[in-house]
Structure formats: C-alpha cells, structure tokens
C-alpha cells in the first residue's frame, strides 16, 4: 500500500464535522446524544470569573477608573504654583536643565495658570476654579502630586498607566484585577469599559485588553445609546427556551471540539453563557430611567454639556452596585477637539473638558457616599502625564511626564490628604516620586491583592502587573 493510500485509511480524531454528519442520520443521532451526555468526552467547565479569595483583608472590592485622555494640566487644576505668576514670561532657570518634550525644546517662556486657586473643605486643599463641584469633595480625596511616567508620547504613556509597560501587548490593570479576584456578578461582565462616544484613546483597545492572560479577562465595551452592548439582543422569533436549548447544544459541541489550553475558545464559550444571562439583566442595569429626577439632575443629565459624561458616571455607579469589579471610564477620545491635549488655547480646552466632567464626577462621589458604596468602591482619577510649566504656541502646554497629579477616593483611601509634591514650577516630582508600578501596587493593595502573588506564567517568566515590583503608597490609605 502506498503512503498516499495509507494516509487515506488513517481515521482522524472526532471533529465537529463528524458529529454533525452522524447527527444527520438515524443511528447517528443516538450516537450524538450518547457522546454529548457522556462525562468522558468533555471535562466539566469551570467558570474563570468565579469569585476568588483575596490574599489579605481588602479595603475595596471594586474600582472605578476615571481616565482623562490627552492629559489635564496638574498645575492648572490640583497643584498650584505661585512662582509661575512671579516669573511668567521668563525662561526656566538654568538649574532645571533643558527639558525637551514631544513638540517643544524647553526654551519657551514660563506660563502661569489662568485660573485662581482656593482652599476647600476642612482639609484646606487647593483646587482651581476649573473644578467648583469637585472642590466640594476634597475631604474624601487623596491627591498624589508626584507621579511620573517614562514617555512624552501619548500611546506609550497610556500603556504604562494601564498595563505597567510602555509597549502594547501586556494585560491591563482591569484584566489583572478580574484574573485575581473574579466577578461578584453572574449576570454582568466583571470588567466594563466606557469610552468617549467620539472615539477611543490613542492607545486603543490594548488599554483594556487581556494581553497574554486568557481572553475572558478583557474589558467589555459599554457604548452609549439604546444598545450599550452590541449583539446582545436575540433575533426576532427566538424564544428564551429555544435559545437556552440551542446554547446548551452549542456548549456541549464546543466542549467536544476544543483543544485543552485554547483560552480563546474557552473565553468564547463562557461569553455565550454570560451573554444569555445578560439579556435578562443588562437592560435593567443600564436603564437610567429608573433613577429619580433629582439623581439625574445631580449628574447633569439635564444639561447638554454634562449629559454624556454624567450618564456614564451614573452607569458606573449602577455597575458597581450590581457587582461589576472594574469600571474604566474615559473622558476624551477620537478627534483632538475631544481630548485634554491642550497644546494651544489651554483656556478653551480645559474649560470645555472640565465643564463636561466636573459636576458628574462630584455627583458620582457624593452618590456613592450617600448610598454607602464609597467605602467599598475605589475611585481613581488620572491620565498618562501632566503638562509643562513652559508655554507652547503662546497659550498652551506640551506634555510633562516628570511630575503630575492623580487622585484616589473611597475604597480605603484617606480623604483630605496630599501625598508627594512637585518643584516650585510643577515640572518634576521632588522628594518621594511615584512610578506607575507604585500606582498599581497601591490599587492592588487596597483590593486585597499581593502584587508578588498575582502572577501568570508567560514565556517561562512569572509575569506581574508591577513587573519587578512597586512601592505601595501607604500614605494613601494608612
């Protein structure tokens, strides 16, 4: 017998095509039923999003990450610098060295803040007039003023904030958290992402991707409009009973035909089941018409400039209220006109973007607090870097990764507190500076996760969100 004849006589492993072919004939149908019911042909599936224990007692059980795409200016919002007014129009002193950025060479004059600062709350923390509503919440906020990243370019810096690395392909923070803790909800995604309707940030989908973690841990997009989650509604004429039977058959067939270790298929199988449950529960979760008129007004849903971001902040509260573990909410994305990227006309840009977000963010903090959810929900505000104290185009600012502000509220964070500082011009962090590894380590700590015990074997290396380790910023919560 020739090799070709031998090959034709080799019986391949059972495939889905084999099963479907046999099912088309009388006795084949009986064989199919036996195969599907036999425990020996498919191992019992384990829900990868089942709740998992923390490494130690957690202060928070969920996170809302408010991400400002394009980078707000810290020296015009939460980090006042009177020296900029004193030395406005002059060059940065030579002792600071030359500070090139993406579009400037460090030789442009200093530019003071166009907005006055005022002290608020019992803590007397300074906030600029750009955030009059949020200023009322300073006693619930911990401001960390000396964060830094390692790129002056948006996308790499975004990757570092979201994943800990400046290169794409690594798991996002939300993916690591859901991998480590699972989900508290059987009927909604563990990790929800709400981008700006006009478009995604420069970093794109890697900002909420699962990287080398199983695909089931990636973020689920929640869009604006009547159908926030695409392809969730069943086709016309499909009853729930018929859909359940179809799904059960599909799941069993997938089990038979899925190779061990195929995380993409396993994630798809799990997503079918979750999607089926979401058809009943997601419409209620995103139905903000159930909210009182007073709540809707508090979030600014009655005003054109705050309605969109206010809706997404309200949805974020509804998500964590229903057990969603991690919510990532973007202000800005798509065209430059819809980002915080004030290379010119700083006043127009920041007054517009703060106008969109100030009232909704303050409403979110107040709403969580009055519902008793702020203690268990960590709210984080930040971006990929800050802005330089020197001018660009006469009235704008270039990127500044050397020192900028991010803040924490709820979830164990101590409010009315300032941690870290920048120099007299707001250019660089001085004293204790904090890398994104420290940022991530602190968030994991508040969630009850040990950064050194949360790892995944990839290419022979135990990979971690914090890579070789970050410093937990104890002052945020102790």
HELIX and SHEET records of a PDB file:
HELIX    1   1 UNK A    3  UNK A    9  1                                   7    
HELIX    2   2 UNK A   16  UNK A   23  1                                   8    
HELIX    3   3 UNK A   26  UNK A   37  1                                  12    
HELIX    4   4 UNK A   74  UNK A   76  5                                   3    
HELIX    5   5 UNK A   82  UNK A   86  1                                   5    
HELIX    6   6 UNK A   94  UNK A   96  5                                   3    
HELIX    7   7 UNK A  129  UNK A  131  5                                   3    
HELIX    8   8 UNK A  134  UNK A  140  5                                   7    
HELIX    9   9 UNK A  154  UNK A  163  1                                  10    
HELIX   10  10 UNK A  173  UNK A  181  1                                   9    
HELIX   11  11 UNK A  204  UNK A  207  5                                   4    
HELIX   12  12 UNK A  215  UNK A  217  5                                   3    
HELIX   13  13 UNK A  240  UNK A  257  1                                  18    
HELIX   14  14 UNK A  263  UNK A  285  1                                  23    
HELIX   15  15 UNK A  288  UNK A  290  5                                   3    
HELIX   16  16 UNK A  293  UNK A  298  1                                   6    
HELIX   17  17 UNK A  304  UNK A  321  1                                  18    
HELIX   18  18 UNK A  336  UNK A  338  5                                   3    
HELIX   19  19 UNK A  346  UNK A  370  1                                  25    
HELIX   20  20 UNK A  436  UNK A  446  1                                  11    
HELIX   21  21 UNK A  474  UNK A  476  5                                   3    
SHEET    1   A 8 UNK A 220  UNK A 221  0                                        
SHEET    2   A 8 UNK A 191  UNK A 194  1                                        
SHEET    3   A 8 UNK A 326  UNK A 331  1                                        
SHEET    4   A 8 UNK A  62  UNK A  68  1                                        
SHEET    5   A 8 UNK A 377  UNK A 382  1                                        
SHEET    6   A 8 UNK A 404  UNK A 409 -1                                        
SHEET    7   A 8 UNK A 141  UNK A 147 -1                                        
SHEET    8   A 8 UNK A 417  UNK A 419  1                                        
SHEET    1   B 2 UNK A 117  UNK A 120  0                                        
SHEET    2   B 2 UNK A 125  UNK A 128 -1                                        
SHEET    1   C 2 UNK A 386  UNK A 387  0                                        
SHEET    2   C 2 UNK A 399  UNK A 400 -1                                        
SHEET    1   D 2 UNK A 421  UNK A 422  0                                        
SHEET    2   D 2 UNK A 429  UNK A 430 -1                                        
SHEET    1   E 2 UNK A 455  UNK A 458  0                                        
SHEET    2   E 2 UNK A 461  UNK A 464 -1                                        
END                                                                             
